[in-house]
Amino acid sequence: MALLLDIPKFFELFKEGKELSNAATWKNRTIATNALLALFGTGLGLAKTLGYPLSLDNDTIQNLAAGVVAAVGVVNAIMHTITSSKVGMPSKSGDTN
């Protein structure tokens, strides 16, 4: 139930002048996650090319990759917005604090 009460606080972070209190940690985690996903994707493609038996056809791998790229793009956009007080949507009153 407490999670539901935090939803308005999460959306408040999208306002200009607001950011997470530990933004550097979240940015570092986002960068690490992006690097791991890139490494995993490259490894999967390389394994398939080198002839390791994967029970995935090329269409499945491409669709999986497209889904991961779309999800990472959305998460990156959110993380860039909520971890920086310099970007975001202006509030109705124009107050950036």
BARO-357321 format. One record per residue (C-alpha): residue number from 1; residue in three letters; x, y, z. Coordinates in Angstrom, 3 decimals, always signed. Example, Ala and Ser with C-alpha at 12.3 -4.5 7.8 and 13.67 -1.06 7.14 Angstrom:
# residues 2
<node><i>1</i><aa>ala</aa><xx>+12.300</xx><yy>-4.500</yy><zz>+7.800</zz></node>
<node><i>2</i><aa>ser</aa><xx>+13.670</xx><yy>-1.060</yy><zz>+7.140</zz></node>
END
This chain:
# residues 97
<node><i>1</i><aa>met</aa><xx>+0.000</xx><yy>+0.000</yy><zz>+0.000</zz></node>
<node><i>2</i><aa>ala</aa><xx>+2.891</xx><yy>+2.350</yy><zz>+0.758</zz></node>
<node><i>3</i><aa>leu</aa><xx>+4.023</xx><yy>+1.989</yy><zz>-2.865</zz></node>
<node><i>4</i><aa>leu</aa><xx>+0.742</xx><yy>+3.482</yy><zz>-4.054</zz></node>
<node><i>5</i><aa>leu</aa><xx>+1.273</xx><yy>+6.494</yy><zz>-1.821</zz></node>
<node><i>6</i><aa>asp</aa><xx>+4.696</xx><yy>+7.098</yy><zz>-3.414</zz></node>
<node><i>7</i><aa>ile</aa><xx>+3.365</xx><yy>+7.341</yy><zz>-6.981</zz></node>
<node><i>8</i><aa>pro</aa><xx>+2.610</xx><yy>+11.097</yy><zz>-6.753</zz></node>
<node><i>9</i><aa>lys</aa><xx>+6.142</xx><yy>+11.652</yy><zz>-5.408</zz></node>
<node><i>10</i><aa>phe</aa><xx>+7.553</xx><yy>+9.823</yy><zz>-8.440</zz></node>
<node><i>11</i><aa>phe</aa><xx>+5.637</xx><yy>+12.023</yy><zz>-10.877</zz></node>
<node><i>12</i><aa>glu</aa><xx>+6.782</xx><yy>+15.106</yy><zz>-8.961</zz></node>
<node><i>13</i><aa>leu</aa><xx>+10.358</xx><yy>+14.241</yy><zz>-10.030</zz></node>
<node><i>14</i><aa>phe</aa><xx>+9.472</xx><yy>+15.027</yy><zz>-13.660</zz></node>
<node><i>15</i><aa>lys</aa><xx>+9.099</xx><yy>+18.728</yy><zz>-12.839</zz></node>
<node><i>16</i><aa>glu</aa><xx>+11.914</xx><yy>+21.105</yy><zz>-13.676</zz></node>
<node><i>17</i><aa>gly</aa><xx>+14.065</xx><yy>+21.817</yy><zz>-10.623</zz></node>
<node><i>18</i><aa>lys</aa><xx>+13.378</xx><yy>+18.421</yy><zz>-9.003</zz></node>
<node><i>19</i><aa>glu</aa><xx>+15.685</xx><yy>+15.417</yy><zz>-8.893</zz></node>
<node><i>20</i><aa>leu</aa><xx>+16.356</xx><yy>+12.287</yy><zz>-6.879</zz></node>
<node><i>21</i><aa>ser</aa><xx>+18.333</xx><yy>+12.914</yy><zz>-3.724</zz></node>
<node><i>22</i><aa>asn</aa><xx>+20.906</xx><yy>+10.268</yy><zz>-4.724</zz></node>
<node><i>23</i><aa>ala</aa><xx>+20.986</xx><yy>+11.078</yy><zz>-8.451</zz></node>
<node><i>24</i><aa>ala</aa><xx>+24.640</xx><yy>+10.109</yy><zz>-8.966</zz></node>
<node><i>25</i><aa>thr</aa><xx>+23.985</xx><yy>+6.585</yy><zz>-7.714</zz></node>
<node><i>26</i><aa>trp</aa><xx>+21.022</xx><yy>+6.169</yy><zz>-10.041</zz></node>
<node><i>27</i><aa>lys</aa><xx>+22.981</xx><yy>+7.544</yy><zz>-13.008</zz></node>
<node><i>28</i><aa>asn</aa><xx>+25.841</xx><yy>+5.135</yy><zz>-12.308</zz></node>
<node><i>29</i><aa>arg</aa><xx>+23.416</xx><yy>+2.219</yy><zz>-12.091</zz></node>
<node><i>30</i><aa>thr</aa><xx>+21.800</xx><yy>+3.228</yy><zz>-15.376</zz></node>
<node><i>31</i><aa>ile</aa><xx>+25.185</xx><yy>+3.364</yy><zz>-17.102</zz></node>
<node><i>32</i><aa>ala</aa><xx>+26.174</xx><yy>-0.022</yy><zz>-15.677</zz></node>
<node><i>33</i><aa>thr</aa><xx>+22.871</xx><yy>-1.565</yy><zz>-16.775</zz></node>
<node><i>34</i><aa>asn</aa><xx>+23.279</xx><yy>-0.177</yy><zz>-20.299</zz></node>
<node><i>35</i><aa>ala</aa><xx>+26.798</xx><yy>-1.600</yy><zz>-20.498</zz></node>
<node><i>36</i><aa>leu</aa><xx>+25.671</xx><yy>-5.024</yy><zz>-19.279</zz></node>
<node><i>37</i><aa>leu</aa><xx>+22.789</xx><yy>-5.142</yy><zz>-21.751</zz></node>
<node><i>38</i><aa>ala</aa><xx>+25.098</xx><yy>-4.168</yy><zz>-24.605</zz></node>
<node><i>39</i><aa>leu</aa><xx>+27.580</xx><yy>-6.840</yy><zz>-23.548</zz></node>
<node><i>40</i><aa>phe</aa><xx>+24.840</xx><yy>-9.461</yy><zz>-23.262</zz></node>
<node><i>41</i><aa>gly</aa><xx>+23.398</xx><yy>-8.568</yy><zz>-26.672</zz></node>
<node><i>42</i><aa>thr</aa><xx>+26.805</xx><yy>-8.650</yy><zz>-28.320</zz></node>
<node><i>43</i><aa>gly</aa><xx>+27.608</xx><yy>-11.968</yy><zz>-26.668</zz></node>
<node><i>44</i><aa>leu</aa><xx>+24.335</xx><yy>-13.482</yy><zz>-27.826</zz></node>
<node><i>45</i><aa>gly</aa><xx>+24.915</xx><yy>-12.389</yy><zz>-31.408</zz></node>
<node><i>46</i><aa>leu</aa><xx>+28.531</xx><yy>-13.527</yy><zz>-31.331</zz></node>
<node><i>47</i><aa>ala</aa><xx>+27.589</xx><yy>-16.917</yy><zz>-29.888</zz></node>
<node><i>48</i><aa>lys</aa><xx>+25.046</xx><yy>-17.437</yy><zz>-32.665</zz></node>
<node><i>49</i><aa>thr</aa><xx>+27.615</xx><yy>-16.418</yy><zz>-35.300</zz></node>
<node><i>50</i><aa>leu</aa><xx>+30.264</xx><yy>-18.756</yy><zz>-33.895</zz></node>
<node><i>51</i><aa>gly</aa><xx>+27.873</xx><yy>-21.688</yy><zz>-34.162</zz></node>
<node><i>52</i><aa>tyr</aa><xx>+26.854</xx><yy>-22.248</yy><zz>-30.555</zz></node>
<node><i>53</i><aa>pro</aa><xx>+23.500</xx><yy>-23.991</yy><zz>-30.467</zz></node>
<node><i>54</i><aa>leu</aa><xx>+20.873</xx><yy>-21.425</yy><zz>-29.501</zz></node>
<node><i>55</i><aa>ser</aa><xx>+17.273</xx><yy>-22.494</yy><zz>-29.771</zz></node>
<node><i>56</i><aa>leu</aa><xx>+16.356</xx><yy>-19.034</yy><zz>-31.093</zz></node>
<node><i>57</i><aa>asp</aa><xx>+15.900</xx><yy>-18.194</yy><zz>-34.740</zz></node>
<node><i>58</i><aa>asn</aa><xx>+17.092</xx><yy>-14.882</yy><zz>-36.213</zz></node>
<node><i>59</i><aa>asp</aa><xx>+13.598</xx><yy>-13.335</yy><zz>-36.180</zz></node>
<node><i>60</i><aa>thr</aa><xx>+13.187</xx><yy>-14.098</yy><zz>-32.475</zz></node>
<node><i>61</i><aa>ile</aa><xx>+16.598</xx><yy>-12.632</yy><zz>-31.658</zz></node>
<node><i>62</i><aa>gln</aa><xx>+15.830</xx><yy>-9.483</yy><zz>-33.660</zz></node>
<node><i>63</i><aa>asn</aa><xx>+12.433</xx><yy>-9.057</yy><zz>-32.014</zz></node>
<node><i>64</i><aa>leu</aa><xx>+13.941</xx><yy>-9.602</yy><zz>-28.581</zz></node>
<node><i>65</i><aa>ala</aa><xx>+16.661</xx><yy>-7.044</yy><zz>-29.330</zz></node>
<node><i>66</i><aa>ala</aa><xx>+14.118</xx><yy>-4.505</yy><zz>-30.574</zz></node>
<node><i>67</i><aa>gly</aa><xx>+12.048</xx><yy>-4.929</yy><zz>-27.416</zz></node>
<node><i>68</i><aa>val</aa><xx>+15.080</xx><yy>-4.511</yy><zz>-25.186</zz></node>
<node><i>69</i><aa>val</aa><xx>+16.194</xx><yy>-1.395</yy><zz>-27.083</zz></node>
<node><i>70</i><aa>ala</aa><xx>+12.711</xx><yy>+0.121</yy><zz>-26.759</zz></node>
<node><i>71</i><aa>ala</aa><xx>+12.534</xx><yy>-0.610</yy><zz>-23.026</zz></node>
<node><i>72</i><aa>val</aa><xx>+16.053</xx><yy>+0.732</yy><zz>-22.423</zz></node>
<node><i>73</i><aa>gly</aa><xx>+15.212</xx><yy>+3.878</yy><zz>-24.381</zz></node>
<node><i>74</i><aa>val</aa><xx>+12.177</xx><yy>+4.565</yy><zz>-22.204</zz></node>
<node><i>75</i><aa>val</aa><xx>+14.044</xx><yy>+3.857</yy><zz>-18.966</zz></node>
<node><i>76</i><aa>asn</aa><xx>+16.968</xx><yy>+6.049</yy><zz>-20.059</zz></node>
<node><i>77</i><aa>ala</aa><xx>+14.638</xx><yy>+8.944</yy><zz>-20.855</zz></node>
<node><i>78</i><aa>ile</aa><xx>+13.003</xx><yy>+8.621</yy><zz>-17.445</zz></node>
<node><i>79</i><aa>met</aa><xx>+16.337</xx><yy>+8.339</yy><zz>-15.634</zz></node>
<node><i>80</i><aa>his</aa><xx>+17.802</xx><yy>+11.371</yy><zz>-17.412</zz></node>
<node><i>81</i><aa>thr</aa><xx>+14.793</xx><yy>+13.414</yy><zz>-16.413</zz></node>
<node><i>82</i><aa>ile</aa><xx>+14.451</xx><yy>+12.402</yy><zz>-12.776</zz></node>
<node><i>83</i><aa>thr</aa><xx>+18.182</xx><yy>+12.536</yy><zz>-12.003</zz></node>
<node><i>84</i><aa>ser</aa><xx>+18.713</xx><yy>+16.131</yy><zz>-13.144</zz></node>
<node><i>85</i><aa>ser</aa><xx>+17.174</xx><yy>+19.295</yy><zz>-11.777</zz></node>
<node><i>86</i><aa>lys</aa><xx>+18.035</xx><yy>+21.138</yy><zz>-15.001</zz></node>
<node><i>87</i><aa>val</aa><xx>+15.518</xx><yy>+19.321</yy><zz>-17.182</zz></node>
<node><i>88</i><aa>gly</aa><xx>+11.866</xx><yy>+18.462</yy><zz>-16.793</zz></node>
<node><i>89</i><aa>met</aa><xx>+8.413</xx><yy>+19.803</yy><zz>-17.330</zz></node>
<node><i>90</i><aa>pro</aa><xx>+7.615</xx><yy>+23.227</yy><zz>-15.941</zz></node>
<node><i>91</i><aa>ser</aa><xx>+5.073</xx><yy>+23.307</yy><zz>-13.142</zz></node>
<node><i>92</i><aa>lys</aa><xx>+1.750</xx><yy>+25.091</yy><zz>-13.617</zz></node>
<node><i>93</i><aa>ser</aa><xx>+2.867</xx><yy>+27.998</yy><zz>-11.450</zz></node>
<node><i>94</i><aa>gly</aa><xx>+6.227</xx><yy>+28.271</yy><zz>-13.243</zz></node>
<node><i>95</i><aa>asp</aa><xx>+8.005</xx><yy>+27.625</yy><zz>-9.936</zz></node>
<node><i>96</i><aa>thr</aa><xx>+11.122</xx><yy>+25.486</yy><zz>-10.466</zz></node>
<node><i>97</i><aa>asn</aa><xx>+11.822</xx><yy>+24.787</yy><zz>-6.774</zz></node>
END
